Amino acid sequence: MRLSRVGAALAGVALALFLSPQAGADEPGGTVGPAIIDGGNASSGPWAARLFVDGQENCSATIIAPTWILTAQHCVAGSGTYTFHIGSLDQTQGESATGVSIHTHPSADLALVELDHAVSATYSPLGSPGAVAVGDTVQVYGWGATCTDRPEIECQAQLLKVANVSVSSISCSDYIGGTAVCANRVDGITAGGDSGGPMFATAPDGSYVQIGVASTSDRQSFTAYGNVTVYRDWIASVAGV
């Protein structure tokens, strides 16, 4: 089934390597890129969703409502059938669902994918303004490869990974110029297969909330995530959450 498209087409030039796992080291269309480098295996991630394009593992994502997935716009910029494995740390397991429509933000690297049926899960709680600040240590999650020294398709992680990063800005730019949360490596860093995956922070009220969507990385020490707290009104207008 071919997806219908809603919203603006992907545009702009990346200031750093964008994270689509279909991108090679320098340009779109290469081999599958690495995901979290170093870090460790996640112990929990009931909101996690693995994105496949025509059956090929592609990006990370989160389920935010029974029929809605949040991911990066560049992960769903092409044609094909988009399917998800939802709610398991193991990307080969979880409930399967298929995307039936895509809604893209007009100026940020964010996309919402509507599913063909409701999925019962622990939905990712989304942060509001004030949930993250410069200097915070936050967590990033994703699947994909864990190597940079051989073809990246050879070292795909089967289990969800997590790493700590330190927030350097909450108003930098994502892949297409939208407002992003930027961060530097603490014990790991994101790369190719982490596209669309979440960044979580502990908000002032103590809740653990998603405050970013993986967009770009230099695959060594720096990463940028679309700032979910800035685009909460748009997410709510589409997905109702």
C-alpha positions as CSV (number, residue, x, y, z in Angstrom):
1,M,0.0,0.0,0.0
2,R,1.4,3.4,-1.0
3,L,1.1,6.1,1.7
4,S,-0.8,9.3,1.1
5,R,1.3,12.4,2.0
6,V,0.0,15.4,4.0
7,G,2.1,18.5,4.6
8,A,5.2,20.0,3.1
9,A,7.9,18.1,1.2
10,L,11.4,17.7,2.8
11,A,13.6,20.7,1.9
12,G,16.8,22.4,2.9
13,V,20.4,21.3,3.3
14,A,21.7,19.6,6.4
15,L,24.4,21.3,8.4
16,A,25.4,17.9,9.7
17,L,24.8,14.3,8.6
18,F,21.1,13.6,8.7
19,L,20.2,10.4,10.4
20,S,18.2,8.4,7.9
21,P,19.5,4.8,8.0
22,Q,19.3,4.8,4.3
23,A,22.1,7.4,4.2
24,G,25.7,6.6,3.9
25,A,28.5,8.5,5.5
26,D,28.2,11.5,3.2
27,E,24.9,11.5,1.3
28,P,21.4,10.1,1.1
29,G,20.9,6.8,-0.7
30,G,23.9,4.9,0.7
31,T,24.0,2.0,3.1
32,V,22.3,1.8,6.5
33,G,24.1,4.1,9.0
34,P,25.0,3.5,12.6
35,A,22.6,4.1,15.5
36,I,23.7,4.8,19.0
37,I,27.5,4.5,19.3
38,D,28.5,3.2,22.8
39,G,25.9,3.8,25.4
40,G,24.1,0.6,26.5
41,N,21.0,-1.5,26.1
42,A,17.8,0.1,27.3
43,S,16.0,-1.6,30.2
44,S,12.6,-0.1,29.4
45,G,11.0,1.4,26.3
46,P,7.3,0.5,26.1
47,W,6.7,3.5,23.8
48,A,9.4,2.5,21.3
49,A,8.5,1.9,17.7
50,R,10.8,0.5,15.0
51,L,10.1,1.9,11.4
52,F,10.5,-0.4,8.4
53,V,10.2,0.8,4.8
54,D,9.2,-2.0,2.4
55,G,10.3,-4.5,5.1
56,Q,13.8,-2.9,5.5
57,E,14.7,-1.7,9.0
58,N,15.0,2.1,8.6
59,C,14.4,4.5,11.6
60,S,13.3,4.8,15.2
61,A,10.1,6.3,16.5
62,T,7.6,6.5,19.4
63,I,3.9,5.8,19.7
64,I,2.2,8.8,21.2
65,A,-1.5,7.8,20.9
66,P,-3.4,4.6,19.9
67,T,-3.2,5.4,16.2
68,W,-0.3,7.9,16.0
69,I,3.5,7.5,15.6
70,L,6.0,10.4,16.0
71,T,9.2,10.3,14.0
72,A,11.4,12.5,11.8
73,Q,10.2,13.9,8.5
74,H,13.3,12.7,6.6
75,C,12.5,9.1,7.6
76,V,9.2,9.2,5.7
77,A,10.2,11.4,2.8
78,G,10.3,8.7,0.2
79,S,7.7,6.3,-1.3
80,G,7.0,2.8,0.0
81,T,5.0,0.9,2.6
82,Y,5.8,2.1,6.2
83,T,5.3,-0.5,8.9
84,F,6.1,-0.5,12.6
85,H,7.0,-2.9,15.4
86,I,5.7,-1.3,18.5
87,G,6.2,-1.8,22.3
88,S,9.2,-4.1,22.4
89,L,12.9,-3.5,23.1
90,D,13.5,-6.2,20.4
91,Q,13.0,-4.7,17.0
92,T,11.9,-8.0,15.6
93,Q,9.0,-8.2,18.0
94,G,6.2,-6.1,19.2
95,E,2.8,-5.4,17.7
96,S,2.8,-4.7,14.0
97,A,1.0,-1.8,12.3
98,T,1.0,-0.1,9.0
99,G,1.0,3.6,8.3
100,V,-1.9,4.9,6.2
101,S,-1.2,8.7,6.2
102,I,1.7,11.0,6.9
103,H,1.5,14.5,8.3
104,T,4.7,16.5,8.1
105,H,5.5,19.8,9.8
106,P,6.0,22.6,7.3
107,S,9.3,23.8,8.8
108,A,10.7,21.2,11.2
109,D,12.0,17.7,10.8
110,L,9.0,16.1,12.4
111,A,6.3,13.8,11.1
112,L,3.2,12.1,12.4
113,V,2.2,8.8,10.9
114,E,-1.4,7.5,11.3
115,L,-1.7,3.8,11.8
116,D,-4.2,1.4,10.2
117,H,-5.4,0.2,13.6
118,A,-5.3,1.3,17.2
119,V,-2.4,-0.2,19.2
120,S,-2.6,-0.6,23.0
121,A,0.7,0.5,24.5
122,T,2.3,2.8,27.0
123,Y,2.3,6.0,24.9
124,S,5.3,8.4,25.0
125,P,4.5,11.4,27.2
126,L,5.4,14.6,25.5
127,G,7.2,17.5,27.2
128,S,5.9,21.0,27.4
129,P,8.0,24.2,27.3
130,G,10.3,24.3,30.3
131,A,10.8,20.5,30.4
132,V,14.5,20.8,29.3
133,A,17.3,23.3,29.8
134,V,20.9,23.9,28.8
135,G,23.2,21.8,30.9
136,D,20.7,19.0,31.5
137,T,21.8,15.4,31.0
138,V,19.1,13.7,28.9
139,Q,18.7,10.2,27.4
140,V,18.5,9.3,23.7
141,Y,17.2,6.0,22.4
142,G,17.3,4.1,19.1
143,W,18.0,1.0,17.0
144,G,20.5,0.5,14.2
145,A,24.2,-0.2,13.8
146,T,26.7,0.2,16.6
147,C,29.9,0.3,14.5
148,T,31.7,2.8,12.2
149,D,34.6,0.5,11.2
150,R,32.8,-1.7,8.7
151,P,29.7,-1.7,6.5
152,E,27.0,-0.4,8.9
153,I,24.4,-2.9,7.7
154,E,26.5,-5.6,9.3
155,C,26.2,-4.3,12.9
156,Q,22.5,-3.5,13.3
157,A,21.4,-3.6,17.0
158,Q,18.5,-6.0,17.6
159,L,17.8,-4.5,21.0
160,L,16.9,-0.8,21.8
161,K,19.9,1.2,22.9
162,V,20.2,4.3,25.1
163,A,22.9,6.9,25.8
164,N,23.3,10.0,28.0
165,V,24.0,13.3,26.3
166,S,24.4,16.8,27.7
167,V,22.1,19.6,26.3
168,S,24.0,22.5,24.8
169,S,21.1,24.4,23.3
170,I,17.3,24.3,23.1
171,S,17.1,26.6,20.1
172,C,19.5,25.3,17.6
173,S,18.5,23.9,14.1
174,D,17.4,20.5,13.0
175,Y,17.9,19.0,9.5
176,I,15.6,21.4,7.7
177,G,16.0,24.5,9.9
178,G,13.4,23.8,12.6
179,T,14.0,24.5,16.3
180,A,16.0,21.7,17.9
181,V,17.6,20.6,21.1
182,C,21.3,20.1,20.6
183,A,23.5,18.0,22.8
184,N,27.0,16.7,23.2
185,R,28.2,13.2,24.0
186,V,28.4,11.9,27.5
187,D,28.6,8.1,27.3
188,G,27.4,7.7,23.7
189,I,26.1,9.5,20.6
190,T,23.4,9.0,18.0
191,A,23.9,8.4,14.3
192,G,22.1,6.9,11.2
193,G,19.6,4.3,12.5
194,D,18.5,6.6,15.4
195,S,16.6,8.9,13.1
196,G,13.1,9.7,14.5
197,G,13.9,8.2,17.8
198,P,13.2,10.0,21.1
199,M,15.2,12.2,23.5
200,F,13.8,12.1,27.1
201,A,14.3,14.4,30.0
202,T,13.2,14.6,33.6
203,A,10.9,17.6,33.7
204,P,10.8,20.0,36.8
205,D,7.8,18.1,38.1
206,G,9.8,14.9,38.1
207,S,8.0,13.3,35.1
208,Y,10.0,11.6,32.4
209,V,9.0,13.1,29.1
210,Q,10.0,13.1,25.4
211,I,11.5,16.4,24.4
212,G,13.1,15.6,21.1
213,V,13.1,13.6,17.8
214,A,16.4,12.6,16.3
215,S,17.3,14.6,13.3
216,T,21.1,15.2,12.8
217,S,24.5,14.0,14.2
218,D,28.2,14.2,13.4
219,R,28.3,10.6,14.6
220,Q,31.1,11.4,17.0
221,S,30.2,14.0,19.6
222,F,27.2,16.2,18.6
223,T,23.5,15.6,17.8
224,A,20.4,17.7,17.1
225,Y,16.8,16.6,17.9
226,G,13.6,18.4,16.8
227,N,12.3,20.2,19.9
228,V,9.0,18.6,20.7
229,T,8.2,21.2,23.4
230,V,8.2,23.9,20.7
231,Y,5.9,22.0,18.4
232,R,3.4,20.7,21.0
233,D,0.5,22.7,19.5
234,W,1.1,21.3,16.0
235,I,1.3,17.7,17.4
236,A,-1.9,18.2,19.3
237,S,-3.7,19.7,16.2
238,V,-2.9,16.6,14.2
239,A,-2.9,13.7,16.7
240,G,-5.0,15.2,19.5
241,V,-2.3,14.7,22.3
